[in-house]
Amino acid sequence: MPDDFLIARNPDEESSLPYLVRIPLGSNGIVLKVRETWPRTTKVYCHRADEWPVDAEVVERVPTRTCTRRGAAIELVLDRGRENRSQFVLTYVRGREAIFWQSARTTKQARPRVTLPTARAGGATRQADGPRELEILVDVHERYAWKFSGQQATTRLTPLSAGDYAVEVDGQVVAAVERKSLEDLSSSLLNGKLRYALTELSGIPRAAVVVEERYSRVFGLKHVRPAAIADAIAECQARYPSVPIIFAETRALAQEWTYRFLAAAAHEWRLEVGSKLRFGALPEAGPAPAAPPTTARVRAWAVEQGYAVSDRGRLRPEIWAAFEQAHRASG
């Protein structure tokens, strides 16, 4: 389990960011200065902090469910009913680094800097002289391959170890798509070939299977039990959750989805590679401080030591002082 998410007062009284947060990412965590204790109404501006104070005045401590880095964002899920999902996003504003803390209520889009306009795919690469068409790799064994003539993309035939269409960054395949007709999907599920294909696809950073048909047509298949095919699809998705099976309804829509998926995947890969260096430069917070003793723990200790304490309510200050002194001496 990750460490608790900590919010403390910033000991620097001259700072315009009155709080510190310790993000439980990695073994030592990350410390940032923030303006608010949660992005409730707007994105919260953050800034790098030097270190987590040894005697930090913790104002909030919340158990963490998950804390992961995805591209240029740290996704944080806290173990509480409300105000539990948020992101810390690293970006640039007018050429300068900026960090924002946002939640679903304060942003319209969960993934930073990825847009899907109606024309060019949002992940399509760009150069100083203007937009450049996405190059899509097409497996040499693909029959009746998509041409992507309606999209701003070029194709290049090449042997692919997995998938029928792929995109590469700096010579490395970072995303691939396996194309299937409904009949091909059905037969490959029954003879087991699709499972081998999914195993190979799962070794690529981002991959998917796209079907040129609606899911409802599965239950109209002839010469096979539709329920068996539906069960096999579900089992494959449960076994290979990183490789979704997309039913795109038509050949044209399947091609369009593949184009935008590959463009977005290439863009996300570049963001992830670039953000690794930036995240590595963020200051570490160090080991998480121990949680303060609870009233129940101190009460139980006091009873063991023979102190007269009530079964409920607050404990007297001298009980807390005795507990701290005893544990300071034993430590």
C-alpha positions as MATLAB code, in Angstrom:
seq = 'MPDDFLIARNPDEESSLPYLVRIPLGSNGIVLKVRETWPRTTKVYCHRADEWPVDAEVVERVPTRTCTRRGAAIELVLDRGRENRSQFVLTYVRGREAIFWQSARTTKQARPRVTLPTARAGGATRQADGPRELEILVDVHERYAWKFSGQQATTRLTPLSAGDYAVEVDGQVVAAVERKSLEDLSSSLLNGKLRYALTELSGIPRAAVVVEERYSRVFGLKHVRPAAIADAIAECQARYPSVPIIFAETRALAQEWTYRFLAAAAHEWRLEVGSKLRFGALPEAGPAPAAPPTTARVRAWAVEQGYAVSDRGRLRPEIWAAFEQAHRASG';
ca = [
       0.000    0.000    0.000;
       1.253    3.534   -0.721;
       2.046    5.919    2.119;
      -0.618    8.317    3.353;
      -1.196   11.561    1.470;
      -0.052   14.390    3.742;
      -0.920   18.085    3.816;
       1.061   20.365    6.121;
       1.451   24.072    6.721;
       4.281   25.702    4.833;
       6.794   26.925    7.444;
       7.893   29.685    5.055;
       5.596   32.509    6.153;
       6.658   34.714    3.245;
       5.510   32.195    0.639;
       2.243   32.825   -1.202;
       1.619   29.055   -1.145;
       0.626   28.303    2.454;
       0.584   24.500    2.296;
       2.879   21.585    1.530;
       1.737   18.249    0.132;
       3.615   14.980    0.223;
       2.633   12.875   -2.797;
       3.288    9.169   -2.070;
       4.952    8.423   -5.414;
       7.935    6.113   -5.194;
       9.822    5.165   -2.069;
      10.513    8.716   -0.880;
       7.513   10.602   -2.244;
       7.424   14.083   -3.782;
       6.912   17.365   -1.955;
       5.232   20.421   -3.490;
       4.050   23.805   -2.267;
       0.346   24.378   -2.989;
      -2.159   27.194   -2.649;
      -5.134   25.154   -1.360;
      -5.739   21.834    0.399;
      -7.861   20.477   -2.488;
      -8.850   21.623   -6.021;
     -12.501   22.255   -5.160;
     -13.500   25.107   -7.473;
     -10.486   25.667   -9.709;
      -7.108   24.203  -10.524;
      -4.602   24.710   -7.716;
      -1.218   26.158   -8.600;
       1.761   24.211   -7.232;
       5.487   24.800   -7.081;
       8.571   22.789   -6.244;
       9.514   22.704   -2.564;
      12.992   22.213   -1.151;
      12.161   19.396    1.259;
       9.572   18.036    3.666;
      10.127   19.625    7.110;
      11.184   17.276    9.880;
       8.727   18.892   12.297;
       5.981   19.511    9.738;
       2.635   20.678   11.124;
       0.390   18.122    9.420;
      -3.149   19.426    8.974;
      -4.537   16.473    7.020;
      -3.499   12.852    6.621;
      -5.479   10.614    4.252;
      -4.866    6.944    3.356;
      -3.992    6.404   -0.309;
      -5.545    3.796   -2.585;
      -3.314    4.343   -5.613;
      -0.722    6.850   -6.767;
       0.650    6.356  -10.271;
       2.370    8.414  -12.924;
       0.823    8.443  -16.393;
       2.551   10.584  -18.966;
       2.743   14.148  -17.705;
       0.405   13.557  -14.766;
       0.428   11.940  -11.333;
      -2.940   10.309  -10.676;
      -3.899   10.179   -7.002;
      -6.831    8.214   -5.547;
      -7.463    8.650   -1.818;
      -9.301    6.229    0.445;
     -12.305    8.360    1.358;
     -15.812    8.895    0.060;
     -15.549   12.447   -1.283;
     -12.731   14.506   -2.765;
     -10.773   11.358   -3.490;
      -9.619   11.574   -7.144;
      -7.212   14.170   -8.485;
      -4.190   14.754  -10.716;
      -0.964   16.705  -10.488;
      -0.176   17.824  -14.045;
       3.216   19.039  -15.245;
       2.932   21.423  -18.169;
       4.396   24.621  -19.598;
       2.882   28.099  -19.550;
       4.554   30.651  -21.829;
       7.635   28.468  -21.976;
       7.977   28.073  -18.202;
       7.301   24.935  -16.190;
       4.028   24.918  -14.275;
       2.392   22.339  -12.020;
      -1.359   22.253  -11.438;
      -3.450   20.142   -9.081;
      -6.837   19.377  -10.591;
      -9.869   17.185  -10.012;
     -12.739   16.017  -12.204;
     -14.765   19.057  -11.147;
     -12.095   21.530  -12.191;
     -11.154   20.138  -15.583;
     -13.144   18.968  -18.569;
     -10.564   16.459  -19.700;
      -8.916   13.822  -17.561;
      -5.800   13.352  -19.692;
      -3.615   16.447  -20.030;
      -2.792   17.964  -23.413;
      -4.559   15.314  -25.497;
      -7.306   16.633  -27.748;
      -9.177   15.010  -30.589;
     -10.204   17.676  -33.113;
     -12.593   16.863  -35.926;
      -9.875   16.898  -38.586;
      -6.303   16.048  -37.663;
      -5.778   13.619  -34.798;
      -4.783   15.431  -31.624;
      -1.721   13.239  -31.176;
      -0.328   13.861  -34.666;
       3.241   15.093  -34.502;
       4.143   18.675  -35.300;
       7.284   20.373  -36.535;
       8.447   23.955  -36.657;
       7.323   24.277  -40.274;
       3.795   23.123  -39.481;
       1.820   19.898  -38.992;
       3.219   16.680  -40.392;
       1.239   13.646  -41.473;
       1.318   10.636  -39.192;
       3.240    7.674  -40.604;
       1.451    4.378  -39.957;
       3.305    1.099  -40.349;
       1.328   -1.627  -42.139;
       2.258   -5.280  -41.806;
       3.413   -6.781  -45.103;
       1.081   -9.749  -44.576;
      -2.041   -7.597  -44.186;
      -4.554   -8.326  -46.960;
      -6.675   -5.483  -48.346;
      -4.940   -3.045  -46.031;
      -6.464    0.258  -45.049;
      -5.082    3.174  -47.054;
      -5.980    5.957  -44.584;
      -6.683    8.125  -47.614;
      -9.361   10.039  -45.711;
      -6.994   10.822  -42.849;
      -3.878   12.948  -42.800;
      -1.546    9.968  -42.629;
       0.917    8.064  -44.772;
       1.556    4.322  -44.709;
       4.682    2.214  -44.988;
       4.765   -1.544  -45.514;
       7.050   -3.350  -43.087;
       7.108   -6.649  -41.163;
       5.411   -6.264  -37.774;
       5.955   -8.706  -34.920;
       2.474   -7.972  -33.534;
      -0.609   -6.275  -34.919;
      -1.530   -5.187  -38.421;
      -0.966   -1.435  -37.990;
       1.523    0.335  -35.773;
       3.320    3.582  -35.094;
       6.892    4.020  -33.959;
       8.827    6.739  -32.163;
      12.601    6.923  -32.563;
      12.627    3.503  -34.183;
      10.592    1.775  -31.454;
       7.056    0.496  -31.986;
       5.010    2.163  -29.238;
       1.467    1.253  -30.336;
      -0.194   -1.391  -32.497;
      -3.675   -2.364  -33.627;
      -4.871   -5.804  -34.708;
      -7.687   -5.541  -37.253;
     -10.454   -8.146  -37.377;
     -13.631   -8.773  -39.294;
     -16.352  -10.415  -37.222;
     -15.830  -13.756  -38.962;
     -12.068  -13.573  -38.453;
     -12.583  -12.674  -34.792;
     -14.907  -15.639  -34.332;
     -12.575  -18.169  -35.945;
      -9.466  -16.884  -34.151;
     -11.286  -17.139  -30.825;
     -12.339  -20.720  -31.489;
      -8.940  -21.953  -32.705;
      -7.020  -20.069  -30.009;
      -4.977  -17.861  -32.350;
      -6.349  -14.640  -30.887;
      -4.975  -15.459  -27.443;
      -1.482  -15.786  -28.885;
      -1.956  -12.495  -30.733;
      -3.117  -10.798  -27.527;
      -0.060  -12.113  -25.703;
       2.196  -10.483  -28.301;
       0.181   -7.254  -28.291;
       0.352   -7.014  -24.496;
       4.124   -6.656  -24.811;
       3.697   -3.357  -26.698;
       3.223   -0.196  -24.598;
      -0.217    0.495  -26.115;
      -2.257   -1.902  -28.219;
      -5.815   -2.776  -29.174;
      -7.935   -5.049  -31.353;
     -10.499   -3.305  -33.555;
     -13.434   -5.163  -35.104;
     -15.209   -3.927  -38.242;
     -18.651   -4.696  -36.873;
     -21.131   -3.986  -34.081;
     -21.022   -6.093  -30.939;
     -24.694   -6.979  -31.372;
     -23.831   -8.897  -34.549;
     -21.987  -11.448  -32.416;
     -25.375  -12.861  -31.418;
     -26.391  -13.254  -35.049;
     -23.475  -15.467  -36.065;
     -24.303  -18.699  -37.875;
     -22.676  -22.118  -37.479;
     -21.303  -21.200  -34.040;
     -22.831  -20.686  -30.627;
     -23.040  -16.898  -30.166;
     -22.838  -17.290  -26.388;
     -19.537  -19.153  -26.744;
     -18.069  -16.303  -28.798;
     -19.356  -13.691  -26.333;
     -17.851  -15.649  -23.436;
     -14.526  -15.968  -25.258;
     -14.427  -12.202  -25.875;
     -15.115  -11.542  -22.199;
     -12.450  -14.031  -21.105;
      -9.863  -12.424  -23.389;
     -10.627   -8.982  -22.001;
     -10.347  -10.265  -18.434;
      -7.049  -12.015  -19.187;
      -5.533   -9.195  -21.242;
      -6.997   -5.985  -19.776;
      -4.289   -3.820  -21.375;
      -5.450   -4.768  -24.897;
      -9.069   -3.649  -25.402;
     -11.280   -5.156  -28.097;
     -13.108   -2.310  -29.841;
     -16.239   -2.896  -31.924;
     -16.201    0.000  -34.396;
     -19.377   -0.891  -36.352;
     -18.003   -0.369  -39.888;
     -14.748   -0.650  -41.817;
     -14.559    3.126  -42.204;
     -15.104    3.774  -38.493;
     -12.574    1.092  -37.563;
      -9.995    2.803  -39.769;
     -10.826    6.204  -38.269;
     -10.547    4.861  -34.717;
      -7.205    3.216  -35.497;
      -5.800    6.430  -36.959;
      -6.712    8.488  -33.906;
      -5.637    5.807  -31.442;
      -2.187    5.461  -33.009;
      -1.717    9.234  -33.159;
      -2.752    9.684  -29.521;
      -0.583    6.750  -28.422;
       2.504    8.209  -30.106;
       1.822   11.577  -28.480;
       1.384   10.000  -25.041;
       4.637    8.085  -25.462;
       6.550   11.280  -26.220;
       4.960   12.950  -23.202;
       5.897   10.024  -20.985;
       9.510    9.925  -22.131;
       9.874   13.674  -21.684;
       8.147   13.720  -18.314;
      10.432   11.047  -16.843;
      13.268   13.555  -16.801;
      11.044   16.279  -15.372;
       9.598   14.059  -12.648;
      13.092   12.891  -11.775;
      14.056   16.507  -11.117;
      11.269   17.055   -8.576;
      12.479   17.135   -4.954;
      12.006   13.999   -2.889;
      10.055   14.264    0.327;
      11.918   11.511    2.162;
      10.314    8.748    4.235;
       6.782    9.442    5.399;
       6.570   10.541    9.040;
       4.866    8.157   11.428;
       1.191    8.720   12.071;
       0.441   10.364   15.447;
      -0.930    8.042   18.160;
      -4.690    7.750   18.338;
      -6.703    8.468   21.457;
      -7.678    4.787   21.646;
      -4.033    3.725   21.650;
      -3.068    6.214   24.357;
      -6.107    5.242   26.440;
      -5.173    1.545   26.242;
      -1.591    2.359   27.249;
      -2.787    4.464   30.191;
      -4.988    1.625   31.460;
      -2.043   -0.784   31.264;
       0.090    1.669   33.243;
      -2.547    2.038   35.949;
      -3.720    5.564   35.165;
      -7.315    6.433   35.964;
      -8.950    7.324   32.645;
     -12.548    7.393   31.444;
     -13.870    4.951   28.855;
     -14.646    7.734   26.396;
     -14.010   11.401   25.758;
     -10.805   13.405   25.793;
      -7.738   12.402   27.734;
      -6.107   14.738   30.215;
      -2.975   16.583   28.993;
      -0.830   14.846   31.617;
      -1.798   11.445   30.140;
      -0.602   12.533   26.685;
       2.570   13.970   28.202;
       3.267   10.727   30.079;
       2.699    8.673   26.924;
       5.068   10.836   24.873;
       7.716   10.797   27.592;
       7.528    7.016   27.968;
       7.844    6.388   24.244;
      10.559    9.002   23.848;
      12.567    7.224   26.532;
      11.979    3.780   24.991;
      12.860    5.083   21.524;
];
